[in-house]
């Protein structure tokens, strides 16, 4: 397509493509120079502010503002050129799809999780960008022609259905024969419980797809914002918060700080004993991924094609759960039945077994296990199993609430904060790790003289081949013979966080002869996992936080309704999201809600989330 159009495609990304014309290359050079000048201006401003030179800082600030305007101005012709190429590529790619209909038929015969690897899927992506341009230019009829062409070839059918219905509305064709047929086709192709079906029904104006009711409201007005377009509101930290300790003679804080809306809600919950952090559901997803690790890595057909593949190819599709149903159901039942203490133990077991392996879990140091254990214990087995199953069946990773909150109460009525949670007592625990690099010139003599059971020492030393990041960046744990002082080798970088760090002192160890070479048995690090007493009370909840005029988007609404409404059709049966309330009814196992942070007064009425038909429920005002 690039060759046929006479354009240059750099790094195969539409956003960086430019027509091969001198004036457009000059526009790129102008933009690059403007960006370089702005970078210099920012550096000069930072230097002046650090040096306390107010005059120089003011001059640098003016220079930065001027450079910013120059960048904005230089972006205009570059963006225009990039769009021109993207539009041309979109048209050419659509033609190539028509020419290769046989390939599309073959791809349609493949499992859904393999279809994305076809070249036609990339061509369809370029054509999809063209639809966006047509819609921005209000060429809705032309956009629908492209959408129908994409659906004919089997690509992006769900997304195309939604856009097609929206465009028909713009053309004034709602409730016509064409609209009715398009809506019927969309309902047929979009599976139950999917984001696509939600958006289709919302576009159709079905009242039952409205936004869930608002929960708590915190009355507080914003004082600033970040950015200009798509900005986020900022709020001042309250004067009566415990961590604002610097005040003047009148008692006013001298270190006022600003925070985002999620922090406002978290701070309010903290006054009731909750520990809160803003993670968009990441902690709960990580707990679910850990507990389902073995099931996700099961040797099913056409799931893994590379050793460093983080997730199976069918992850995020409706087939992922069905192809592992027996093992998934057994594991979920085990999780659901676990007590808080047992659940924390399951999380630790999975964490220790798979730490550092390639997978869905974002490893952030071994100390992360404590928060994962606490989160699992506080939410409980049924809630964790319900969330894990919903993730596995629907693949709906986005839309989870902003804040994760946990609260624990001792029998004495004391709330324990995360930082004060008791760690397990592993005094005397040891680990065995390999002694590597014994063949190096300065290690050969020491390694050759080792004997089984010999006393060894771990010493900290600078080393450019040490880890590239983390607490041991540029360092190494050298292994020495305690009797002779000769160096025998090193602890491998991957094992450095498994042993007690030498720090300024020497850590003693013992030589162990293994099948693959020498090992060192050394003290384990200070314990990182927590104690979960059986007589404590554990609570967990997730909270979606919105500021003034901010509304829930489709995936967020779906999570809330799936966990709160027994009659909401999620497309499958999840036995863990609800339990008997003791009065003949059902109650959700996942405590999920919304909080609005805004000044006093009613919420702005109108269409929420950009989808016609998603009407806003009245606010439930609650301090």
LOROMI-431007 format. One line per field, with one value per residue (C-alpha): x, y, z. Coordinates in nm, 4 decimals. Example, Ala and Ser with C-alpha at 12.3 -4.5 7.8 and 13.67 -1.06 7.14 Angstrom:
2
xx: [1.2300;1.3670];
yy: [-0.4500;-0.1060];
zz: [0.7800;0.7140];
REM end
This chain:
623
xx: [0.0000;0.2849;0.4582;0.1376;0.0569;0.4078;0.4413;0.6994;0.5782;0.8198;0.8289;0.4983;0.2895;0.0280;0.0911;0.4500;0.3830;0.4332;0.3984;0.7335;0.7203;0.9907;0.7556;0.6254;0.9753;1.0520;0.7480;0.8854;1.2233;1.0528;0.8629;1.1796;1.3615;1.0686;1.0630;1.4380;1.4078;1.1295;1.3413;1.6265;1.3881;1.2538;1.6086;1.6991;1.3879;1.4636;1.8225;1.7124;1.4514;1.6999;1.9510;1.6963;1.7527;1.4077;1.5023;1.6540;1.3566;1.1122;1.3071;1.3240;0.9524;0.8799;1.1155;0.9346;0.5928;0.7140;0.8634;0.5391;0.3423;0.5990;0.5511;0.1728;0.2067;0.4545;0.2257;-0.0518;0.1060;0.2611;-0.0731;-0.2403;0.0205;-0.0049;-0.3839;-0.3605;-0.1427;-0.3619;-0.6693;-0.4922;-0.3727;-0.7246;-0.8681;-0.5894;-0.6190;-0.9925;-0.9205;-0.6658;-0.9232;-1.1608;-0.8865;-0.8093;-1.1567;-1.0342;-0.7850;-1.0643;-1.2692;-0.9745;-0.9208;-1.2898;-1.2479;-0.9796;-1.0463;-1.1211;-0.7957;-0.5844;-0.7618;-0.5746;-0.2454;-0.3640;-0.2346;-0.5938;-0.6477;-0.3753;-0.5333;-0.8697;-0.7064;-0.5902;-0.9375;-1.0880;-0.8831;-1.0357;-1.3835;-1.2834;-1.1750;-1.5009;-1.7063;-1.5121;-1.5919;-1.9606;-1.9542;-2.1684;-2.3055;-1.9530;-1.8369;-2.1170;-2.0068;-1.6620;-1.8120;-2.0282;-1.7261;-1.5275;-1.8133;-1.8475;-1.4880;-1.5479;-1.3311;-1.4232;-1.7876;-1.8922;-1.7299;-1.8630;-2.2191;-2.2028;-2.0574;-2.3092;-2.6030;-2.4591;-2.4100;-2.7654;-2.8859;-2.6815;-2.8409;-3.1893;-3.2651;-3.3520;-3.6606;-3.6518;-3.6380;-3.2626;-3.2180;-3.4304;-3.2313;-2.8985;-3.0054;-3.1166;-2.7851;-2.5939;-2.7875;-2.7252;-2.3478;-2.2697;-2.2506;-2.4365;-2.2525;-2.0087;-1.9103;-2.0243;-2.3791;-2.3940;-2.2966;-2.5384;-2.8299;-2.7294;-2.7200;-3.0636;-3.1948;-3.2955;-3.3715;-3.2523;-2.8980;-2.8896;-2.6078;-2.6121;-2.7221;-2.4675;-2.3644;-2.1837;-2.1177;-1.8330;-1.8985;-1.5757;-1.4915;-1.1877;-0.9246;-0.7179;-0.6850;-0.4123;-0.3828;-0.6323;-0.8072;-0.9197;-0.7919;-0.8237;-0.9436;-0.7246;-0.8435;-0.6751;-0.5848;-0.8138;-0.6741;-0.7785;-0.5947;-0.3432;-0.0483;-0.0704;0.1334;0.3047;0.0908;0.1468;0.0643;-0.3002;-0.3206;-0.3394;-0.1310;0.1925;0.2371;-0.0914;-0.0951;-0.3172;-0.4527;-0.6635;-1.0237;-0.9313;-0.7103;-0.9938;-1.2165;-0.9343;-0.8537;-1.2188;-1.2301;-0.9078;-1.0866;-1.3085;-1.0174;-0.9831;-0.6519;-0.7064;-0.4968;-0.5731;-0.4877;-0.7836;-0.8339;-0.4729;-0.4233;-0.7346;-0.6451;-0.2981;-0.4480;-0.6761;-0.3911;-0.1752;-0.4462;-0.5278;-0.1647;-0.1499;-0.4864;-0.3873;-0.0623;-0.2331;-0.1056;-0.4108;-0.3874;-0.2806;-0.2315;0.1457;0.3861;0.6863;0.8755;0.8415;0.4715;0.3069;-0.0450;-0.2058;-0.3355;-0.6942;-0.6671;-0.9347;-1.1643;-1.4803;-1.2971;-1.0318;-1.2489;-1.4354;-1.1117;-0.9982;-1.3374;-1.2731;-0.9498;-1.0836;-1.3978;-1.1999;-0.9585;-1.2332;-1.4247;-1.1100;-1.0597;-1.4244;-1.4179;-1.0936;-1.0907;-0.8999;-0.5996;-0.6069;-0.6606;-0.3578;-0.1568;-0.2731;-0.1633;0.1781;0.2190;0.1473;0.3642;0.6670;0.6224;0.6096;0.7957;0.9906;0.8345;0.6874;0.3142;0.0257;0.1529;0.3543;0.6351;0.7223;0.9562;0.9034;0.7727;0.4561;0.3291;0.2152;-0.0368;-0.1637;-0.2184;-0.3942;-0.6202;-0.7221;-0.7890;-0.9991;-1.2178;-1.2674;-1.2787;-1.6161;-1.5505;-1.2035;-1.3412;-1.6245;-1.3876;-1.1407;-1.4143;-1.5519;-1.2052;-1.1493;-1.4841;-1.5332;-1.1751;-1.3118;-0.9932;-1.0792;-1.3428;-1.2576;-1.3114;-1.0469;-0.9791;-0.9127;-0.9867;-0.9239;-1.0031;-0.9236;-1.0442;-0.8858;-1.0959;-1.0040;-1.1642;-0.8355;-0.7945;-0.4592;-0.3058;-0.1105;0.2245;0.1614;0.0521;0.2500;0.4970;0.5529;0.8430;1.0897;1.3866;1.6528;1.5093;1.7668;1.7642;1.9936;2.1008;2.3556;2.7139;2.7583;3.0572;3.2960;3.4931;3.6020;3.9769;3.9541;3.7129;3.8743;4.1208;3.8614;3.6026;3.8499;3.9333;3.5720;3.4571;3.1069;3.0013;3.2752;3.2003;3.1292;3.0750;2.8576;3.0093;2.8535;3.0615;3.0113;2.9680;2.8661;2.7093;2.4754;2.1003;2.0039;1.7373;1.6035;1.7750;2.0812;2.1392;2.5081;2.5926;2.6788;2.6857;3.0337;3.0835;3.4109;3.5702;3.5570;3.8799;4.1025;3.9191;3.9400;3.6458;3.4535;3.1860;2.8706;2.5044;2.3094;2.1229;1.7903;1.8634;1.9840;1.6488;1.6199;1.9064;1.9795;2.1527;2.5096;2.4632;2.7606;2.8167;2.9138;2.6480;2.7647;2.6732;2.7622;2.8854;2.6585;2.7607;2.4687;2.4110;2.4668;2.7469;2.8043;2.5243;2.5403;2.3008;2.2500;2.0000;1.6729;1.5725;1.3632;1.0072;0.7855;0.4605;0.2073;0.0275;-0.3499;-0.5028;-0.8235;-0.9928;-0.9636;-1.2506;-1.1623;-1.3387;-1.2649;-1.4359;-1.3731;-1.4932;-1.5273;-1.4631;-1.5880;-1.5569;-1.8154;-1.9816;-1.7644;-1.9649;-1.9192;-1.8176;-1.9505;-1.6993;-1.7256;-2.1052;-2.0815;-1.8579;-2.0852;-2.4030;-2.2500;-2.1616;-2.4783;-2.7784;-2.8890;-3.1057;-2.8308;-2.7429;-2.3643;-2.3883;-2.2902;-2.3539;-2.1150;-2.1980;-1.9604;-2.0756;-2.3871;-2.4729;-2.7754;-2.8569;-3.0279;-3.3704;-3.4501;-3.2761;-2.9288;-2.6561;-2.3396;-2.0098;-1.8132;-1.8628;-1.8562;-1.9894;-1.9435;-1.8492;-1.8961;-1.6643;-1.8190;-1.9374;-2.2905;-2.5644;-2.7268;-2.5420;-2.5551;-2.8335;-2.7811;-2.6470;-2.3747;-2.0717;-2.1412;-2.4066;-2.7611;-3.0021;-2.7726;-2.9678;-2.8402;-3.0196;-3.0875;-2.8044;-2.8306;-2.6809;-2.4971;-2.2217];
yy: [0.0000;0.2360;0.1766;0.2116;0.5460;0.6864;0.7588;0.6781;0.4781;0.5123;0.2248;0.0991;0.3320;0.5586;0.8292;0.8783;0.8581;1.1585;1.2150;1.2208;1.5891;1.8475;2.0966;1.8309;1.7168;2.0808;2.0889;1.7909;1.9587;2.2722;2.0654;1.8849;2.2148;2.3587;2.0514;2.0744;2.4428;2.3671;2.0943;2.3400;2.5975;2.3436;2.2537;2.6219;2.6798;2.3831;2.5019;2.8562;2.7356;2.5070;2.7902;3.0320;3.2867;3.4470;3.6719;3.3878;3.1669;3.4291;3.4646;3.0863;3.0602;3.3112;3.1188;2.7948;2.9502;3.0842;2.7465;2.5714;2.7970;2.7294;2.3540;2.3897;2.5955;2.3520;2.0566;2.1822;2.1102;1.7854;1.6606;1.7567;1.5646;1.2606;1.2570;1.2808;0.9706;0.7858;0.8557;0.7308;0.4184;0.3519;0.3616;0.1446;-0.1122;-0.1464;-0.2236;-0.4871;-0.6539;-0.6743;-0.8285;-1.0940;-1.2148;-1.5766;-1.4998;-1.3488;-1.6670;-1.8722;-1.6430;-1.6646;-2.0412;-2.0000;-1.9758;-1.6189;-1.5810;-1.6552;-1.4242;-1.1195;-1.2556;-1.2287;-0.9503;-0.8650;-0.7622;-0.4990;-0.3776;-0.3570;-0.1482;0.1087;0.1196;0.1629;0.4808;0.6069;0.5652;0.7975;1.0670;1.0423;1.0711;1.3755;1.5346;1.4349;1.2125;0.9522;0.7811;0.7280;0.6021;0.3452;0.2140;0.1422;-0.0136;-0.2485;-0.3439;-0.4300;-0.6394;-0.8191;-0.9352;-1.0355;-0.7723;-0.5655;-0.6606;-0.5600;-0.2144;-0.1603;-0.2324;0.0357;0.2989;0.2108;0.2696;0.6014;0.7200;0.6212;0.8387;1.1303;1.0785;1.0938;0.7315;0.5995;0.3734;0.3247;-0.0182;0.0254;0.1102;-0.1833;-0.4285;-0.2834;-0.3122;-0.6729;-0.7610;-0.5982;-0.7889;-1.1121;-1.0615;-0.9089;-1.1706;-1.1468;-0.9622;-0.7969;-0.4325;-0.4230;-0.5277;-0.2718;0.0077;-0.1127;-0.1197;0.2170;0.3647;0.2140;0.4007;0.1021;0.2413;-0.0701;0.0085;0.3349;0.4206;0.2631;0.4925;0.7148;0.6199;0.8553;1.2235;1.4226;1.7960;1.9594;2.1980;2.1789;2.4523;2.3766;2.1410;1.9501;2.0330;2.1984;1.9349;1.6195;1.7721;1.6364;1.8386;1.9045;1.9504;2.1089;1.8834;1.9572;2.1530;1.8918;1.5986;1.4314;1.4486;1.8265;1.9248;2.2506;2.5519;2.9239;3.1350;3.1506;2.7737;2.7708;2.5035;2.6332;2.3297;2.3143;2.0347;1.9433;1.5982;1.4181;1.3179;0.9568;1.0780;1.2901;0.9839;0.7736;1.0346;1.0496;0.6707;0.6786;0.8673;0.5615;0.3220;0.2219;0.1902;0.3090;0.3296;0.4275;0.1381;0.0934;-0.2614;-0.3689;-0.5327;-0.7489;-0.8438;-0.9471;-1.1597;-1.3269;-1.3862;-1.5403;-1.7744;-1.8866;-1.9023;-2.2779;-2.2818;-1.9988;-2.1756;-2.5099;-2.6883;-2.6357;-2.6226;-2.3055;-2.1046;-2.0563;-2.0085;-1.8442;-1.9022;-1.5409;-1.5074;-1.3422;-1.4714;-1.7464;-1.6326;-1.6993;-1.4785;-1.2079;-1.4109;-1.6003;-1.9260;-1.8845;-2.0142;-2.2790;-2.4469;-2.4857;-2.5214;-2.8270;-2.7018;-2.3456;-2.4525;-2.6652;-2.3838;-2.1216;-2.3469;-2.3852;-2.0074;-1.9392;-2.1805;-2.0465;-1.8493;-1.5173;-1.6940;-1.9776;-1.7386;-1.5319;-1.8544;-1.9490;-1.6088;-1.6419;-1.9957;-1.8866;-1.5751;-1.7680;-2.0445;-1.8170;-1.5000;-1.3617;-1.5915;-1.4482;-1.4073;-1.1684;-1.0619;-0.7350;-0.8241;-0.5229;-0.6763;-0.9571;-0.7135;-0.6756;-1.0084;-0.8439;-0.6111;-0.8919;-1.1160;-0.8394;-0.7550;-1.1172;-1.1705;-0.8542;-0.9195;-1.2852;-1.6067;-1.5643;-1.2075;-1.2968;-1.6066;-1.4017;-1.1360;-1.3970;-1.5845;-1.2658;-1.1761;-1.5264;-1.5598;-1.2083;-1.0807;-0.7472;-0.6045;-0.2387;-0.0507;-0.1805;0.0849;0.3465;0.2840;-0.0434;-0.0213;-0.2614;-0.2430;-0.4865;-0.4709;-0.6550;-0.8042;-0.4922;-0.2695;-0.1370;-0.0727;-0.1895;0.0209;-0.1448;-0.0151;-0.1538;-0.5002;-0.7724;-0.9675;-1.3400;-1.4551;-1.6393;-1.6200;-1.8680;-1.9396;-2.0124;-2.0474;-2.2166;-2.0352;-2.1159;-1.9900;-1.8511;-1.7327;-1.9782;-1.9991;-1.6338;-1.5825;-1.4254;-1.6952;-2.0165;-2.0634;-2.0085;-2.2328;-2.5160;-2.5258;-2.5493;-2.8415;-2.9488;-2.7730;-2.5092;-2.1682;-1.8958;-1.5213;-1.2896;-0.9479;-0.6465;-0.4934;-0.2504;-0.4312;-0.2916;-0.6263;-0.6101;-0.5482;-0.2543;-0.1302;-0.1809;-0.1579;-0.3532;-0.1549;-0.1701;-0.4020;-0.7692;-1.0263;-1.1787;-1.5248;-1.5743;-1.8671;-1.7633;-1.9478;-1.8179;-1.5028;-1.6169;-1.5285;-1.8296;-1.6679;-1.4532;-1.4826;-1.4519;-1.1244;-1.3089;-1.4575;-1.1437;-1.0689;-1.4277;-1.3994;-1.1625;-0.8571;-0.8117;-0.4344;-0.3032;-0.6346;-0.9787;-1.2491;-1.5970;-1.9013;-2.2630;-2.4367;-2.7143;-2.9402;-2.9679;-3.1736;-2.8691;-2.7063;-2.5276;-2.3761;-2.1396;-2.1819;-1.8361;-1.6557;-1.5621;-1.1921;-1.0387;-1.1763;-1.0039;-1.1940;-1.1089;-1.2781;-1.3078;-1.3879;-1.5889;-1.3714;-1.0406;-0.8921;-0.8313;-0.5936;-0.4937;-0.2725;-0.1006;0.2466;0.4322;0.8036;1.0824;1.4586;1.7147;1.6335;1.3229;1.0129;0.6378;0.4762;0.1452;-0.0951;0.0785;0.0507;-0.3157;-0.4005;-0.2171;-0.3758;-0.7236;-0.7060;-0.5350;-0.6412;-1.0035;-0.9620;-0.8079;-1.0526;-1.0972;-1.3718;-1.6645;-1.8004;-1.6810;-1.8564;-1.6395;-1.2809;-1.3195;-1.5187;-1.5802;-1.2755;-1.4893;-1.3475;-1.5409;-1.2972;-1.2463;-0.9987;-0.9158;-1.0545;-0.7677;-0.4328;-0.1963;0.1599;0.5064;0.8328;1.1793;1.4607;1.7990;2.1178;2.1301;2.1455;1.9141;1.7262;1.8490;1.6718;1.5194;1.2209;1.0319;0.8769;1.0041;0.7403;0.8521;0.6633;0.6286;0.8543;0.9817;0.8779;1.1393;1.1928;1.0288;1.3091;1.1678;1.3236];
zz: [0.0000;0.0840;-0.2481;-0.4485;-0.2882;-0.3242;0.0460;0.3078;0.6076;0.8978;1.1471;1.0074;1.2271;1.0759;1.3335;1.2066;0.8343;0.6079;0.2369;0.0595;-0.0242;0.0597;0.2240;0.4606;0.5502;0.6282;0.8557;1.0467;1.0854;1.2173;1.4727;1.5831;1.6330;1.8309;2.0562;2.1118;2.2071;2.4527;2.6123;2.6599;2.8055;3.0575;3.1614;3.2059;3.4167;3.6405;3.6881;3.7736;4.0244;4.1971;4.2145;4.3632;4.0861;4.0507;3.7594;3.5602;3.6443;3.5156;3.1922;3.1511;3.2158;2.9385;2.7110;2.7885;2.7178;2.3841;2.2936;2.3844;2.1491;1.8759;1.9203;1.8956;1.5794;1.4231;1.4951;1.2668;0.9233;1.0488;1.1785;0.8500;0.6505;0.8756;0.8431;0.4641;0.4528;0.7045;0.4902;0.1786;0.3571;0.4873;0.1355;-0.0064;0.2733;0.2187;-0.1477;-0.0494;0.1753;-0.1218;-0.3357;-0.0764;0.0216;0.0100;0.2874;0.4954;0.4569;0.5800;0.8769;0.9671;1.0009;1.2688;1.6444;1.7502;1.9431;1.6337;1.3908;1.5143;1.3777;1.0173;0.7936;0.7075;1.0681;1.0266;0.7028;0.8793;1.1533;0.8990;0.7408;1.0889;1.1356;0.8132;0.9631;1.2456;1.0006;0.8062;1.1234;1.2403;0.9045;0.9550;0.6459;0.8191;0.5076;0.3697;0.7083;0.7111;0.3727;0.5139;0.8275;0.6217;0.4125;0.7248;0.8638;0.5305;0.5682;0.9299;1.1014;1.4097;1.3788;1.7304;1.7159;1.3637;1.4752;1.7428;1.5099;1.2398;1.4748;1.5978;1.2383;1.1453;1.4327;1.3032;0.9606;1.1172;1.0297;1.3754;1.3860;1.0093;0.8452;0.7957;1.1658;1.2829;1.0703;1.1842;1.5499;1.5025;1.3365;1.6222;1.8886;1.7000;1.6694;2.0104;2.2846;2.6136;2.8867;2.6444;2.6297;2.2682;2.3546;2.6368;2.3969;2.1315;2.3749;2.5183;2.1694;2.1035;2.4080;2.6223;2.9693;3.1503;3.0330;3.2268;3.4637;3.8106;4.0879;4.2517;4.6019;4.8360;4.7729;4.9233;4.9140;4.8067;4.5239;4.2969;4.3134;4.0020;3.7090;3.5275;3.1587;2.9296;2.7195;2.8981;3.2206;3.5724;3.8665;4.1696;4.5267;4.8270;5.1175;5.4119;5.7074;5.9599;5.8045;6.0304;5.7909;5.7416;6.0466;5.9505;6.0479;6.0944;6.4007;6.2970;6.2633;5.8819;5.7052;5.5575;5.3320;5.1412;4.8852;4.5972;4.5246;4.2688;4.3235;4.4073;4.6922;4.8297;4.8570;4.9982;5.2616;5.3688;5.4008;5.6014;5.8771;5.9176;5.9510;5.5852;5.4034;5.0464;4.7318;4.3736;4.1412;3.9007;4.0311;3.9654;4.3061;4.2768;3.9192;4.0349;4.3144;4.0584;3.8132;4.0870;4.2077;3.8508;3.7352;3.6799;3.5041;3.2684;3.1799;3.1165;2.8013;2.5802;2.2005;2.0198;2.3395;2.3581;2.0699;2.2395;2.5666;2.6791;2.6015;2.9019;2.8429;2.6365;2.2997;2.4024;2.7129;2.7021;2.4786;2.5708;2.4927;2.7640;3.0479;2.8483;2.7344;3.0974;3.2634;3.4810;3.6374;3.6616;3.8466;4.0917;4.1705;4.2047;4.4433;4.6549;4.6632;4.7485;5.0418;5.1890;5.5135;5.5197;5.6745;5.4222;5.1307;5.2291;5.2409;4.8883;4.7581;4.9219;4.7891;4.4306;4.4665;4.5928;4.3361;4.0321;4.1312;3.8373;3.5793;3.2606;3.3062;3.3625;3.7058;3.7076;3.9493;4.1657;4.4206;4.6683;4.9298;4.7163;4.8500;5.1754;5.0102;4.7885;5.0914;5.2852;4.9910;4.9401;5.3118;5.3424;5.0383;5.1258;4.9282;4.7570;4.6422;4.5116;4.3357;4.1833;4.0507;3.9242;3.7409;3.5866;3.4603;3.3242;3.1467;3.0093;2.9829;3.1077;3.2618;3.2087;3.4035;3.7503;4.0200;4.1015;4.4695;4.6476;5.0209;5.3065;5.6762;5.9551;6.3127;6.6033;6.8857;7.0853;6.8185;6.6789;6.3061;6.1694;5.8916;5.6100;5.7320;6.0805;5.9737;6.1558;5.9448;5.9820;6.1985;5.9771;6.2108;6.1098;5.7643;5.4948;5.1174;4.8686;4.5516;4.2844;4.2982;3.9454;3.7407;3.9081;3.5829;3.5921;3.6277;3.9733;4.0958;3.9639;4.2486;4.5229;4.3524;4.2976;4.6683;4.7923;5.0010;5.0891;5.4096;5.3898;5.5441;5.2872;5.2998;5.0923;5.0277;4.8563;4.5766;4.2846;3.9545;3.6182;3.5313;3.8300;3.7987;3.5760;3.8194;4.1695;4.5088;4.3895;4.0712;3.9738;4.2638;4.3063;4.5868;4.5720;4.7267;4.9187;5.1005;5.4667;5.5511;5.2703;5.1643;4.7996;4.5794;4.4483;4.2335;4.2484;4.3351;4.0100;3.9597;3.9559;4.3012;4.4779;4.6397;4.7650;5.0154;5.3021;5.1522;5.2823;5.3174;5.5164;5.6919;5.5710;5.5524;5.6416;5.4345;5.3731;5.0569;4.9272;4.6386;4.3963;4.0819;3.8618;4.0613;4.3889;4.5952;4.8884;5.1776;5.3248;5.5507;5.3835;5.3698;5.6437;5.6180;5.3627;5.4067;5.6732;5.9595;5.9085;6.2499;6.2468;6.5123;6.3229;6.1217;5.7564;5.5158;5.1589;4.9051;4.5732;4.4889;4.1605;4.2204;3.9949;4.0028;3.8908;3.5565;3.5168;3.4304;3.4252;3.0999;2.9744;3.1309;3.4692;3.4643;3.3700;3.6667;3.9094;3.7825;3.7586;4.1289;4.2586;4.0480;4.0564;3.7458;3.5315;3.2519;3.2500;2.9885;3.2121;3.5610;3.8327;4.1634;4.3662;4.3050;4.5250;4.8356;5.0591;5.2733;5.5386;5.4570;5.1419;4.9106;4.7656;4.8532;4.6627;4.7895;4.6329;4.8088;4.5098;4.4889;4.3422;4.5100;4.3654;4.4803;4.4009;4.5629;4.6966;4.4373;4.1874;3.9234;3.5665;3.3784;3.0383;2.8539;3.0394;2.8800;2.5296;2.4547;2.3893;2.6105;2.9122;3.1393;3.4698;3.7865;4.0555;4.3004;4.6387;4.8460;5.1439;5.3479];
REM end
